[in-house]
């Protein structure tokens, strides 16, 4: 059976075509980069977190999620209060986030 494109298969579309990038930087209360912070993301309304990353030595992280939905992000680091933030992945392909951590009480 002959193919219309000269016998070659059509390239498959990337499975990451609809990805949304949540890129961010975590800072301490004094404005310094905070390495080692745990970032977890879940779909809005779900209980289980599906994606996880840790901030690097510059406090930066990047997590790919499926676009077209709303997400809830949780950021935790030892000695700091947990921070929660909404991430809207319905429009665009990237969100640049800045997280300022507050010291833990007590």
N, C-alpha and C positions, 0 to 999 in steps of 0.2 A: 504494500500500500504506500503510495507516494505522498509525501507531505508537501504542503504548499510553500513552505519556507526552505526548500532545498534539503529536506531530510533532517534538519536540526530541530531539537525540541525548543519550545518557547521557554525563556528564562522564567523561573518561578518568582512570584512577588515575594518580597521580604516579609517574614513573619513579624517583623518589627515596624511595619509600615505605619501602624496606628499608635506607636509608642509615644508616651509623654515623659519628658525628663524633668524630674524634681531635683534641681541643683541648688545647693545652699552652703552657707558658712555658719558655723556655730561659734559664738563669742562668749567669753566669761563676762562677769559683771563689770570688769575693769576695761573691757574692750579688746582683750587679747584673744587670739585664736585658741579654740578649745579642742585639742585632739582627743580621740577616744570616746566621744559622745556616741551613744547608741540612738540611731534614727530608725523608727518603725513606721510603716504605712499600711493602712487598711482602707477598704472601701467604706464610705460613710454608711453608718448603720450596722456594719458587721462587727462581730466581737473579736474575731481572730485576725491578727496582723499577718499580712501575706509577704511583705517586702521588708528587708532589714539591711542596714549598712552602718558603718562606723565612720566618724569624721577622721580625716587624715591629719598629718602633722600641721597643716595649715588651717585645720578646722573645717575643711571642705568635704562634701559628700555629693554623690549623684546616684539617684535611683530611677530606673525605668519602670513605668507602670503603663497600663493600658489606657489610652486616651478616651475621652468622652464620658467621664464619670467624675464624681466628687470623692475626695479622699480625706482621711483624718491622719495626721502625722503626730507622732509622739517622739520627743527628744529627751533622753535621760543621760545624766552624767553624775559620777560620784561626787557628793558634796554640793549638789545643786538640785533645785526644785524641778520636777518634770514639767516640760512645756508642751502644750498641745496647740496645734494649728490646723486649719482647714486648707486643703489644696484643691483648687478647681482645675480639673484637667479636661473641661468641656470645650474650651477654645484654645487654639494655639498648640504648640508642641513642647513648650518649656515654661517652667516657673523658676525664677531666681528668688531664693528665700534667704532671709537673714534671721537668725535666731539668737537672741540675747538671753543667756541663762541667768537666773537669780540664785544666790546662795541658799542652801537649805536652811530651814528654821531650826534653831536649837543648836 
